Amino acid sequence: HQMGAGLDVALLDINLPDGNGLELARQLRLQRRDLVMVFLSAQNDPALRVEGLEIGAEDYVTKPFELRELTLR
């Protein structure tokens, strides 16, 4: 995974087709402290939500969600 020069927001899921979203978030955070990360996941496990937030995600939204809710967050 390489980041583009203009990327400001990363929308991540816990289960990604080619890996783990939490691990990707850790890597992204090391590369860009200013990157806004939001998890969008069907995984509603409180431990995963906490881990995502501890890594540095600004929010963790569970699926299904309203697009308006995501936009407001």
PDB file of N, CA, C and O in Angstrom:
ATOM      1  N   HIS A   1       0.843  -1.190   0.000  1.00  0.00           N
ATOM      2  CA  HIS A   1       0.000   0.000   0.000  1.00  0.00           C
ATOM      3  C   HIS A   1       0.881   1.243   0.000  1.00  0.00           C
ATOM      4  O   HIS A   1       1.675   1.452   0.917  1.00  0.00           O
ATOM      5  N   GLN A   2       0.738   2.042  -1.007  1.00  0.00           N
ATOM      6  CA  GLN A   2       1.456   3.302  -1.058  1.00  0.00           C
ATOM      7  C   GLN A   2       0.455   4.432  -1.039  1.00  0.00           C
ATOM      8  O   GLN A   2      -0.624   4.337  -1.623  1.00  0.00           O
ATOM      9  N   MET A   3       0.826   5.507  -0.359  1.00  0.00           N
ATOM     10  CA  MET A   3      -0.066   6.635  -0.237  1.00  0.00           C
ATOM     11  C   MET A   3       0.197   7.647  -1.336  1.00  0.00           C
ATOM     12  O   MET A   3       1.343   7.904  -1.705  1.00  0.00           O
ATOM     13  N   GLY A   4      -0.875   8.215  -1.850  1.00  0.00           N
ATOM     14  CA  GLY A   4      -0.758   9.279  -2.831  1.00  0.00           C
ATOM     15  C   GLY A   4      -0.410  10.584  -2.142  1.00  0.00           C
ATOM     16  O   GLY A   4      -0.625  10.729  -0.939  1.00  0.00           O
ATOM     17  N   ALA A   5       0.119  11.520  -2.883  1.00  0.00           N
ATOM     18  CA  ALA A   5       0.580  12.787  -2.315  1.00  0.00           C
ATOM     19  C   ALA A   5      -0.560  13.616  -1.747  1.00  0.00           C
ATOM     20  O   ALA A   5      -0.348  14.357  -0.787  1.00  0.00           O
ATOM     21  N   GLY A   6      -1.774  13.518  -2.311  1.00  0.00           N
ATOM     22  CA  GLY A   6      -2.857  14.376  -1.864  1.00  0.00           C
ATOM     23  C   GLY A   6      -3.848  13.712  -0.930  1.00  0.00           C
ATOM     24  O   GLY A   6      -4.894  14.296  -0.647  1.00  0.00           O
ATOM     25  N   LEU A   7      -3.567  12.524  -0.444  1.00  0.00           N
ATOM     26  CA  LEU A   7      -4.510  11.794   0.396  1.00  0.00           C
ATOM     27  C   LEU A   7      -4.611  12.420   1.773  1.00  0.00           C
ATOM     28  O   LEU A   7      -3.611  12.552   2.479  1.00  0.00           O
ATOM     29  N   ASP A   8      -5.816  12.805   2.152  1.00  0.00           N
ATOM     30  CA  ASP A   8      -6.040  13.413   3.456  1.00  0.00           C
ATOM     31  C   ASP A   8      -6.895  12.550   4.363  1.00  0.00           C
ATOM     32  O   ASP A   8      -6.797  12.653   5.586  1.00  0.00           O
ATOM     33  N   VAL A   9      -7.736  11.698   3.783  1.00  0.00           N
ATOM     34  CA  VAL A   9      -8.654  10.858   4.551  1.00  0.00           C
ATOM     35  C   VAL A   9      -8.529   9.422   4.077  1.00  0.00           C
ATOM     36  O   VAL A   9      -8.476   9.158   2.876  1.00  0.00           O
ATOM     37  N   ALA A  10      -8.481   8.495   5.025  1.00  0.00           N
ATOM     38  CA  ALA A  10      -8.471   7.073   4.698  1.00  0.00           C
ATOM     39  C   ALA A  10      -9.690   6.430   5.348  1.00  0.00           C
ATOM     40  O   ALA A  10      -9.860   6.500   6.565  1.00  0.00           O
ATOM     41  N   LEU A  11     -10.535   5.803   4.535  1.00  0.00           N
ATOM     42  CA  LEU A  11     -11.667   5.034   5.029  1.00  0.00           C
ATOM     43  C   LEU A  11     -11.241   3.579   5.017  1.00  0.00           C
ATOM     44  O   LEU A  11     -10.908   3.031   3.966  1.00  0.00           O
ATOM     45  N   LEU A  12     -11.250   2.955   6.182  1.00  0.00           N
ATOM     46  CA  LEU A  12     -10.722   1.600   6.334  1.00  0.00           C
ATOM     47  C   LEU A  12     -11.781   0.659   6.881  1.00  0.00           C
ATOM     48  O   LEU A  12     -12.721   1.082   7.555  1.00  0.00           O
ATOM     49  N   ASP A  13     -11.618  -0.611   6.584  1.00  0.00           N
ATOM     50  CA  ASP A  13     -12.438  -1.657   7.178  1.00  0.00           C
ATOM     51  C   ASP A  13     -11.497  -2.580   7.944  1.00  0.00           C
ATOM     52  O   ASP A  13     -10.301  -2.629   7.656  1.00  0.00           O
ATOM     53  N   ILE A  14     -12.023  -3.297   8.898  1.00  0.00           N
ATOM     54  CA  ILE A  14     -11.201  -4.259   9.640  1.00  0.00           C
ATOM     55  C   ILE A  14     -10.780  -5.386   8.702  1.00  0.00           C
ATOM     56  O   ILE A  14      -9.605  -5.750   8.645  1.00  0.00           O
ATOM     57  N   ASN A  15     -11.744  -5.934   7.971  1.00  0.00           N
ATOM     58  CA  ASN A  15     -11.485  -7.044   7.052  1.00  0.00           C
ATOM     59  C   ASN A  15     -11.318  -6.502   5.644  1.00  0.00           C
ATOM     60  O   ASN A  15     -12.290  -6.105   5.001  1.00  0.00           O
ATOM     61  N   LEU A  16     -10.089  -6.487   5.172  1.00  0.00           N
ATOM     62  CA  LEU A  16      -9.793  -6.040   3.816  1.00  0.00           C
ATOM     63  C   LEU A  16      -9.472  -7.261   2.951  1.00  0.00           C
ATOM     64  O   LEU A  16      -8.978  -8.266   3.463  1.00  0.00           O
ATOM     65  N   PRO A  17      -9.745  -7.183   1.654  1.00  0.00           N
ATOM     66  CA  PRO A  17      -9.487  -8.338   0.786  1.00  0.00           C
ATOM     67  C   PRO A  17      -8.033  -8.798   0.807  1.00  0.00           C
ATOM     68  O   PRO A  17      -7.752  -9.985   0.641  1.00  0.00           O
ATOM     69  N   ASP A  18      -7.113  -7.863   1.011  1.00  0.00           N
ATOM     70  CA  ASP A  18      -5.694  -8.219   0.953  1.00  0.00           C
ATOM     71  C   ASP A  18      -4.964  -8.000   2.271  1.00  0.00           C
ATOM     72  O   ASP A  18      -3.740  -7.876   2.287  1.00  0.00           O
ATOM     73  N   GLY A  19      -5.706  -7.952   3.382  1.00  0.00           N
ATOM     74  CA  GLY A  19      -5.027  -7.798   4.661  1.00  0.00           C
ATOM     75  C   GLY A  19      -5.946  -7.331   5.772  1.00  0.00           C
ATOM     76  O   GLY A  19      -7.171  -7.374   5.661  1.00  0.00           O
ATOM     77  N   ASN A  20      -5.322  -6.889   6.836  1.00  0.00           N
ATOM     78  CA  ASN A  20      -6.012  -6.471   8.043  1.00  0.00           C
ATOM     79  C   ASN A  20      -6.018  -4.943   8.119  1.00  0.00           C
ATOM     80  O   ASN A  20      -4.966  -4.309   8.042  1.00  0.00           O
ATOM     81  N   GLY A  21      -7.198  -4.361   8.270  1.00  0.00           N
ATOM     82  CA  GLY A  21      -7.319  -2.912   8.322  1.00  0.00           C
ATOM     83  C   GLY A  21      -6.622  -2.277   9.510  1.00  0.00           C
ATOM     84  O   GLY A  21      -6.132  -1.153   9.410  1.00  0.00           O
ATOM     85  N   LEU A  22      -6.571  -2.978  10.631  1.00  0.00           N
ATOM     86  CA  LEU A  22      -5.882  -2.438  11.801  1.00  0.00           C
ATOM     87  C   LEU A  22      -4.381  -2.325  11.528  1.00  0.00           C
ATOM     88  O   LEU A  22      -3.752  -1.333  11.897  1.00  0.00           O
ATOM     89  N   GLU A  23      -3.818  -3.335  10.889  1.00  0.00           N
ATOM     90  CA  GLU A  23      -2.392  -3.291  10.554  1.00  0.00           C
ATOM     91  C   GLU A  23      -2.114  -2.188   9.532  1.00  0.00           C
ATOM     92  O   GLU A  23      -1.119  -1.471   9.641  1.00  0.00           O
ATOM     93  N   LEU A  24      -2.987  -2.060   8.548  1.00  0.00           N
ATOM     94  CA  LEU A  24      -2.828  -0.989   7.563  1.00  0.00           C
ATOM     95  C   LEU A  24      -2.895   0.377   8.254  1.00  0.00           C
ATOM     96  O   LEU A  24      -2.120   1.276   7.925  1.00  0.00           O
ATOM     97  N   ALA A  25      -3.807   0.532   9.199  1.00  0.00           N
ATOM     98  CA  ALA A  25      -3.919   1.803   9.938  1.00  0.00           C
ATOM     99  C   ALA A  25      -2.627   2.107  10.694  1.00  0.00           C
ATOM    100  O   ALA A  25      -2.182   3.254  10.735  1.00  0.00           O
ATOM    101  N   ARG A  26      -2.030   1.081  11.287  1.00  0.00           N
ATOM    102  CA  ARG A  26      -0.749   1.291  11.988  1.00  0.00           C
ATOM    103  C   ARG A  26       0.321   1.796  11.026  1.00  0.00           C
ATOM    104  O   ARG A  26       1.060   2.729  11.338  1.00  0.00           O
ATOM    105  N   GLN A  27       0.395   1.176   9.862  1.00  0.00           N
ATOM    106  CA  GLN A  27       1.392   1.578   8.865  1.00  0.00           C
ATOM    107  C   GLN A  27       1.134   2.996   8.367  1.00  0.00           C
ATOM    108  O   GLN A  27       2.063   3.792   8.233  1.00  0.00           O
ATOM    109  N   LEU A  28      -0.128   3.307   8.094  1.00  0.00           N
ATOM    110  CA  LEU A  28      -0.472   4.645   7.633  1.00  0.00           C
ATOM    111  C   LEU A  28      -0.146   5.703   8.680  1.00  0.00           C
ATOM    112  O   LEU A  28       0.343   6.783   8.348  1.00  0.00           O
ATOM    113  N   ARG A  29      -0.416   5.392   9.934  1.00  0.00           N
ATOM    114  CA  ARG A  29      -0.159   6.345  11.012  1.00  0.00           C
ATOM    115  C   ARG A  29       1.334   6.638  11.128  1.00  0.00           C
ATOM    116  O   ARG A  29       1.719   7.772  11.409  1.00  0.00           O
ATOM    117  N   LEU A  30       2.174   5.632  10.915  1.00  0.00           N
ATOM    118  CA  LEU A  30       3.622   5.849  10.955  1.00  0.00           C
ATOM    119  C   LEU A  30       4.084   6.762   9.826  1.00  0.00           C
ATOM    120  O   LEU A  30       5.027   7.536   9.992  1.00  0.00           O
ATOM    121  N   GLN A  31       3.418   6.670   8.682  1.00  0.00           N
ATOM    122  CA  GLN A  31       3.801   7.462   7.521  1.00  0.00           C
ATOM    123  C   GLN A  31       3.247   8.878   7.563  1.00  0.00           C
ATOM    124  O   GLN A  31       3.905   9.824   7.130  1.00  0.00           O
ATOM    125  N   ARG A  32       2.040   9.018   8.085  1.00  0.00           N
ATOM    126  CA  ARG A  32       1.364  10.318   8.068  1.00  0.00           C
ATOM    127  C   ARG A  32       0.635  10.554   9.382  1.00  0.00           C
ATOM    128  O   ARG A  32      -0.449  10.013   9.601  1.00  0.00           O
ATOM    129  N   ARG A  33       1.213  11.342  10.237  1.00  0.00           N
ATOM    130  CA  ARG A  33       0.568  11.668  11.521  1.00  0.00           C
ATOM    131  C   ARG A  33      -0.683  12.514  11.317  1.00  0.00           C
ATOM    132  O   ARG A  33      -1.583  12.493  12.157  1.00  0.00           O
ATOM    133  N   ASP A  34      -0.756  13.262  10.210  1.00  0.00           N
ATOM    134  CA  ASP A  34      -1.872  14.169   9.960  1.00  0.00           C
ATOM    135  C   ASP A  34      -3.024  13.524   9.185  1.00  0.00           C
ATOM    136  O   ASP A  34      -4.031  14.184   8.927  1.00  0.00           O
ATOM    137  N   LEU A  35      -2.897  12.269   8.816  1.00  0.00           N
ATOM    138  CA  LEU A  35      -3.921  11.586   8.047  1.00  0.00           C
ATOM    139  C   LEU A  35      -5.153  11.329   8.907  1.00  0.00           C
ATOM    140  O   LEU A  35      -5.043  10.812  10.019  1.00  0.00           O
ATOM    141  N   VAL A  36      -6.311  11.685   8.397  1.00  0.00           N
ATOM    142  CA  VAL A  36      -7.571  11.392   9.077  1.00  0.00           C
ATOM    143  C   VAL A  36      -7.986   9.978   8.688  1.00  0.00           C
ATOM    144  O   VAL A  36      -8.121   9.667   7.504  1.00  0.00           O
ATOM    145  N   MET A  37      -8.189   9.121   9.692  1.00  0.00           N
ATOM    146  CA  MET A  37      -8.588   7.742   9.430  1.00  0.00           C
ATOM    147  C   MET A  37      -9.930   7.475  10.094  1.00  0.00           C
ATOM    148  O   MET A  37     -10.147   7.830  11.252  1.00  0.00           O
ATOM    149  N   VAL A  38     -10.824   6.845   9.345  1.00  0.00           N
ATOM    150  CA  VAL A  38     -12.134   6.458   9.849  1.00  0.00           C
ATOM    151  C   VAL A  38     -12.359   4.999   9.473  1.00  0.00           C
ATOM    152  O   VAL A  38     -12.199   4.614   8.315  1.00  0.00           O
ATOM    153  N   PHE A  39     -12.726   4.202  10.452  1.00  0.00           N
ATOM    154  CA  PHE A  39     -13.078   2.806  10.186  1.00  0.00           C
ATOM    155  C   PHE A  39     -14.557   2.718   9.873  1.00  0.00           C
ATOM    156  O   PHE A  39     -15.384   3.300  10.574  1.00  0.00           O
ATOM    157  N   LEU A  40     -14.890   1.987   8.815  1.00  0.00           N
ATOM    158  CA  LEU A  40     -16.260   1.637   8.454  1.00  0.00           C
ATOM    159  C   LEU A  40     -16.294   0.124   8.441  1.00  0.00           C
ATOM    160  O   LEU A  40     -15.719  -0.500   7.549  1.00  0.00           O
ATOM    161  N   SER A  41     -16.962  -0.481   9.420  1.00  0.00           N
ATOM    162  CA  SER A  41     -16.856  -1.919   9.543  1.00  0.00           C
ATOM    163  C   SER A  41     -18.140  -2.552  10.062  1.00  0.00           C
ATOM    164  O   SER A  41     -18.873  -1.943  10.842  1.00  0.00           O
ATOM    165  N   ALA A  42     -18.402  -3.772   9.626  1.00  0.00           N
ATOM    166  CA  ALA A  42     -19.505  -4.559  10.166  1.00  0.00           C
ATOM    167  C   ALA A  42     -19.114  -5.163  11.515  1.00  0.00           C
ATOM    168  O   ALA A  42     -19.970  -5.652  12.251  1.00  0.00           O
ATOM    169  N   GLN A  43     -17.832  -5.127  11.833  1.00  0.00           N
ATOM    170  CA  GLN A  43     -17.336  -5.658  13.100  1.00  0.00           C
ATOM    171  C   GLN A  43     -17.717  -4.694  14.223  1.00  0.00           C
ATOM    172  O   GLN A  43     -17.183  -3.588  14.309  1.00  0.00           O
ATOM    173  N   ASN A  44     -18.637  -5.121  15.076  1.00  0.00           N
ATOM    174  CA  ASN A  44     -19.133  -4.261  16.140  1.00  0.00           C
ATOM    175  C   ASN A  44     -18.550  -4.644  17.498  1.00  0.00           C
ATOM    176  O   ASN A  44     -19.127  -4.322  18.537  1.00  0.00           O
ATOM    177  N   ASP A  45     -17.432  -5.315  17.490  1.00  0.00           N
ATOM    178  CA  ASP A  45     -16.760  -5.744  18.715  1.00  0.00           C
ATOM    179  C   ASP A  45     -16.134  -4.535  19.404  1.00  0.00           C
ATOM    180  O   ASP A  45     -15.314  -3.843  18.800  1.00  0.00           O
ATOM    181  N   PRO A  46     -16.508  -4.267  20.667  1.00  0.00           N
ATOM    182  CA  PRO A  46     -15.948  -3.106  21.372  1.00  0.00           C
ATOM    183  C   PRO A  46     -14.422  -3.113  21.427  1.00  0.00           C
ATOM    184  O   PRO A  46     -13.804  -2.049  21.375  1.00  0.00           O
ATOM    185  N   ALA A  47     -13.811  -4.276  21.531  1.00  0.00           N
ATOM    186  CA  ALA A  47     -12.347  -4.353  21.589  1.00  0.00           C
ATOM    187  C   ALA A  47     -11.728  -3.873  20.276  1.00  0.00           C
ATOM    188  O   ALA A  47     -10.692  -3.209  20.293  1.00  0.00           O
ATOM    189  N   LEU A  48     -12.347  -4.199  19.142  1.00  0.00           N
ATOM    190  CA  LEU A  48     -11.834  -3.737  17.846  1.00  0.00           C
ATOM    191  C   LEU A  48     -12.017  -2.234  17.697  1.00  0.00           C
ATOM    192  O   LEU A  48     -11.137  -1.549  17.176  1.00  0.00           O
ATOM    193  N   ARG A  49     -13.162  -1.715  18.153  1.00  0.00           N
ATOM    194  CA  ARG A  49     -13.382  -0.268  18.102  1.00  0.00           C
ATOM    195  C   ARG A  49     -12.322   0.460  18.900  1.00  0.00           C
ATOM    196  O   ARG A  49     -11.749   1.443  18.430  1.00  0.00           O
ATOM    197  N   VAL A  50     -12.058  -0.019  20.108  1.00  0.00           N
ATOM    198  CA  VAL A  50     -11.050   0.612  20.970  1.00  0.00           C
ATOM    199  C   VAL A  50      -9.675   0.529  20.325  1.00  0.00           C
ATOM    200  O   VAL A  50      -8.930   1.509  20.324  1.00  0.00           O
ATOM    201  N   GLU A  51      -9.334  -0.628  19.777  1.00  0.00           N
ATOM    202  CA  GLU A  51      -8.024  -0.784  19.140  1.00  0.00           C
ATOM    203  C   GLU A  51      -7.870   0.185  17.962  1.00  0.00           C
ATOM    204  O   GLU A  51      -6.822   0.812  17.804  1.00  0.00           O
ATOM    205  N   GLY A  52      -8.903   0.303  17.149  1.00  0.00           N
ATOM    206  CA  GLY A  52      -8.852   1.241  16.032  1.00  0.00           C
ATOM    207  C   GLY A  52      -8.646   2.672  16.491  1.00  0.00           C
ATOM    208  O   GLY A  52      -7.871   3.418  15.892  1.00  0.00           O
ATOM    209  N   LEU A  53      -9.334   3.053  17.549  1.00  0.00           N
ATOM    210  CA  LEU A  53      -9.191   4.406  18.083  1.00  0.00           C
ATOM    211  C   LEU A  53      -7.821   4.605  18.730  1.00  0.00           C
ATOM    212  O   LEU A  53      -7.233   5.680  18.615  1.00  0.00           O
ATOM    213  N   GLU A  54      -7.315   3.589  19.401  1.00  0.00           N
ATOM    214  CA  GLU A  54      -5.977   3.692  20.008  1.00  0.00           C
ATOM    215  C   GLU A  54      -4.892   3.855  18.941  1.00  0.00           C
ATOM    216  O   GLU A  54      -3.897   4.544  19.167  1.00  0.00           O
ATOM    217  N   ILE A  55      -5.081   3.228  17.791  1.00  0.00           N
ATOM    218  CA  ILE A  55      -4.116   3.370  16.696  1.00  0.00           C
ATOM    219  C   ILE A  55      -4.090   4.805  16.191  1.00  0.00           C
ATOM    220  O   ILE A  55      -3.068   5.290  15.707  1.00  0.00           O
ATOM    221  N   GLY A  56      -5.227   5.472  16.310  1.00  0.00           N
ATOM    222  CA  GLY A  56      -5.270   6.871  15.878  1.00  0.00           C
ATOM    223  C   GLY A  56      -6.412   7.217  14.949  1.00  0.00           C
ATOM    224  O   GLY A  56      -6.445   8.317  14.398  1.00  0.00           O
ATOM    225  N   ALA A  57      -7.357   6.293  14.761  1.00  0.00           N
ATOM    226  CA  ALA A  57      -8.524   6.616  13.940  1.00  0.00           C
ATOM    227  C   ALA A  57      -9.367   7.666  14.660  1.00  0.00           C
ATOM    228  O   ALA A  57      -9.497   7.650  15.884  1.00  0.00           O
ATOM    229  N   GLU A  58      -9.928   8.566  13.881  1.00  0.00           N
ATOM    230  CA  GLU A  58     -10.777   9.601  14.460  1.00  0.00           C
ATOM    231  C   GLU A  58     -12.154   9.070  14.814  1.00  0.00           C
ATOM    232  O   GLU A  58     -12.817   9.604  15.703  1.00  0.00           O
ATOM    233  N   ASP A  59     -12.592   8.015  14.120  1.00  0.00           N
ATOM    234  CA  ASP A  59     -13.920   7.473  14.389  1.00  0.00           C
ATOM    235  C   ASP A  59     -13.988   6.036  13.910  1.00  0.00           C
ATOM    236  O   ASP A  59     -13.143   5.575  13.142  1.00  0.00           O
ATOM    237  N   TYR A  60     -15.013   5.336  14.380  1.00  0.00           N
ATOM    238  CA  TYR A  60     -15.265   3.950  14.009  1.00  0.00           C
ATOM    239  C   TYR A  60     -16.773   3.841  13.830  1.00  0.00           C
ATOM    240  O   TYR A  60     -17.524   3.875  14.805  1.00  0.00           O
ATOM    241  N   VAL A  61     -17.210   3.712  12.590  1.00  0.00           N
ATOM    242  CA  VAL A  61     -18.625   3.676  12.258  1.00  0.00           C
ATOM    243  C   VAL A  61     -18.985   2.250  11.870  1.00  0.00           C
ATOM    244  O   VAL A  61     -18.302   1.630  11.054  1.00  0.00           O
ATOM    245  N   THR A  62     -20.062   1.729  12.460  1.00  0.00           N
ATOM    246  CA  THR A  62     -20.452   0.358  12.142  1.00  0.00           C
ATOM    247  C   THR A  62     -21.458   0.334  10.994  1.00  0.00           C
ATOM    248  O   THR A  62     -22.313   1.210  10.863  1.00  0.00           O
ATOM    249  N   LYS A  63     -21.323  -0.703  10.171  1.00  0.00           N
ATOM    250  CA  LYS A  63     -22.234  -0.927   9.054  1.00  0.00           C
ATOM    251  C   LYS A  63     -23.466  -1.659   9.567  1.00  0.00           C
ATOM    252  O   LYS A  63     -23.346  -2.463  10.491  1.00  0.00           O
ATOM    253  N   PRO A  64     -24.613  -1.417   9.019  1.00  0.00           N
ATOM    254  CA  PRO A  64     -24.911  -0.409   8.005  1.00  0.00           C
ATOM    255  C   PRO A  64     -24.937   0.983   8.637  1.00  0.00           C
ATOM    256  O   PRO A  64     -25.173   1.127   9.836  1.00  0.00           O
ATOM    257  N   PHE A  65     -24.694   1.984   7.830  1.00  0.00           N
ATOM    258  CA  PHE A  65     -24.711   3.362   8.304  1.00  0.00           C
ATOM    259  C   PHE A  65     -25.342   4.237   7.233  1.00  0.00           C
ATOM    260  O   PHE A  65     -25.400   3.861   6.062  1.00  0.00           O
ATOM    261  N   GLU A  66     -25.800   5.375   7.634  1.00  0.00           N
ATOM    262  CA  GLU A  66     -26.354   6.352   6.706  1.00  0.00           C
ATOM    263  C   GLU A  66     -25.215   7.216   6.165  1.00  0.00           C
ATOM    264  O   GLU A  66     -24.352   7.645   6.932  1.00  0.00           O
ATOM    265  N   LEU A  67     -25.201   7.471   4.884  1.00  0.00           N
ATOM    266  CA  LEU A  67     -24.177   8.314   4.286  1.00  0.00           C
ATOM    267  C   LEU A  67     -24.155   9.686   4.966  1.00  0.00           C
ATOM    268  O   LEU A  67     -23.087  10.259   5.185  1.00  0.00           O
ATOM    269  N   ARG A  68     -25.316  10.196   5.289  1.00  0.00           N
ATOM    270  CA  ARG A  68     -25.394  11.507   5.968  1.00  0.00           C
ATOM    271  C   ARG A  68     -24.676  11.454   7.317  1.00  0.00           C
ATOM    272  O   ARG A  68     -23.988  12.404   7.692  1.00  0.00           O
ATOM    273  N   GLU A  69     -24.833  10.352   8.043  1.00  0.00           N
ATOM    274  CA  GLU A  69     -24.146  10.197   9.337  1.00  0.00           C
ATOM    275  C   GLU A  69     -22.631  10.236   9.133  1.00  0.00           C
ATOM    276  O   GLU A  69     -21.922  10.923   9.868  1.00  0.00           O
ATOM    277  N   LEU A  70     -22.136   9.498   8.136  1.00  0.00           N
ATOM    278  CA  LEU A  70     -20.698   9.486   7.859  1.00  0.00           C
ATOM    279  C   LEU A  70     -20.211  10.888   7.489  1.00  0.00           C
ATOM    280  O   LEU A  70     -19.163  11.333   7.956  1.00  0.00           O
ATOM    281  N   THR A  71     -20.968  11.564   6.661  1.00  0.00           N
ATOM    282  CA  THR A  71     -20.599  12.918   6.250  1.00  0.00           C
ATOM    283  C   THR A  71     -20.509  13.855   7.449  1.00  0.00           C
ATOM    284  O   THR A  71     -19.595  14.676   7.530  1.00  0.00           O
ATOM    285  N   LEU A  72     -21.447  13.738   8.372  1.00  0.00           N
ATOM    286  CA  LEU A  72     -21.439  14.593   9.563  1.00  0.00           C
ATOM    287  C   LEU A  72     -20.275  14.273  10.487  1.00  0.00           C
ATOM    288  O   LEU A  72     -19.721  15.167  11.127  1.00  0.00           O
ATOM    289  N   ARG A  73     -19.908  13.016  10.556  1.00  0.00           N
ATOM    290  CA  ARG A  73     -18.794  12.642  11.418  1.00  0.00           C
ATOM    291  C   ARG A  73     -17.502  13.130  10.814  1.00  0.00           C
ATOM    292  O   ARG A  73     -16.433  12.917  11.387  1.00  0.00           O
TER     293      ARG A  73
END
